[in-house]
Amino acid sequence: MPETTILFIAMEFIPLNLGGVFRPLRFANGLNRNGIKPVILTFSDNEHLRKVHTRFDYALLDKLDSDIPVYRIPLDDLSAYYDTRWKAFRNIYFNTSDNFLKAWEKNVYKELPAIIEKHKPKGIFVTCPPFSAARLGARISREFGLPLILDMRDAWSQIWSPSGTYLHYLRKERAERDALSQASAVITVTPRLKAMFEETHPNLPLEKFNLIYNGYDFDLPASLPVNFDGIGAKGTINIGYVGEFYYAPTLREQMMLPWWKRGGHRILQYSPVKEDWLYRSPYFFFKALADLFARRPEWRSRIFFHHIGATPEWLLPMAEEMGLKDNVVPHGFQVLEKTLELQKSFDLLLATSEKVIGNEHYCLPSKLFTYLRSGKPVLGFITPGVQHDFISNSGMGPICAPDELDKASLIMEKLFEEGYRQQLNIEYLRQFSNTIATGRLIDLTRKTIK
């Protein structure tokens, strides 16, 4: 079969060590091994990128097929959009998009004609966020007459982060609609996220929207047990969490306040959804653990919570407030191999989810698939939604309702005392295989790019 070439735009890509880089990495390799050559356009690793991102793992570069061409195009200085108080204020409260496109588009267009002339792509694949990548992909699609596939890993206009005013929200929604309209196909990562895009843009054809889950990239065995023998056998229990919590107390306070209680310009802010990200933090797990220690004080010196990732400034004060400071072990940011090594040393792995007020949680974090590989049970403090369904249907571990702390404390006590042994539901998990996800992308790409 003759090889087809596509432009593959991933603003955030390896060697950045972010949760969002692994899906495009797997997709790029999968396409490349099946007769579709991706030509990757991404940020170059320069001083301007390092002002925005600090987590790099250069070992990840070895995971990309060596015959895939990568164009690393420099990003201009993003601090230029924040270097005065007025600019910072304007960008935080009145911008309708991220600033990456402003700092990158000019440099992309300097190189783009030569890239297209050399590789003669038949289409474009763009993964978001950052969401301004969708605007870039739509522009290139229009100007060069190339079909566009948008991979939307998260909500854009329907995100909880408030717009400066309702009019600013409408501008954001219009930018989203323009990009989705230009796309020949749109991919989302969960059924609920797919429904959100369909509900927000009812005039777009439903067949434009496609579901391709995040997934695991290892061979699933015929049976996969998860076992934890309990505190009697272990002596101590180490519970791990990998990655960021995405919780910021100040932003949460702004989100949860009624509009008439906000000060100044914040009165005008608008968000189409309300999400409480305190639920994504370990707050409710800590509260249940503190309640458990009140009943079982002998366990206080035997149960520890480990966090792998940049340590947020609120984490230790939150633990101290609940009398748990000595039970929290922050490991800081670690490269992937060290993260997996630490993860194997834990007895249980914590999963949390934000609470979507009046609706269901719609994200399935990629960390669940690294948790799956570890063979360790998951302790879920999860709100209703896709992550709750995944843990429950797979059998990965017990789930506690964050708003029912008395019950949560009892579930934890039983877990710690009796342990957990379960054969995972392999048939259910097969649909999340990266092989299946990549196969769906290949089929969609061939159907879209003719």
Secondary structure, 3 states (H helix, E strand, C coil): CCCEEEEEECCCCCCECCHHHHHHHHHHHHHHCCCEEEEEEEECCCHHHHHHCCCECHHHHHHCCCCCCEEEECCCCHHHHCCCHHHHHHHHHHCCCCCHHHHHHHHHHHHHHHHHHHHCCCEEEEEECCCHHHHHHHHHHHHHCCCEEEEECCCCCCCCCCECCHHHHHHHHHHHHHHHHHCCEEEECCHHHHHHHHHHCCCCCHHHEEECCCCECCCCCCCCEEEECCHHHHCCEEEEEECCCCCCHHHHHHHHCCHHHCCHHHHHCECCCCEEHHHHCCHHHHHHHHHHHHHCHHHCCCEEEEEECCCCCCHHHHHHHCCCHHHEEEEECCCHHHHHHHHHHCCEEEEECCEECCCCECCCCCHHHHHHHHCCCEEEECCCEHHHHHHHHHCCCCEECCCCHHHHHHHHHHHHHHCEEEECCHHHHHHHEHHHHHHHHHHHHHHHCC
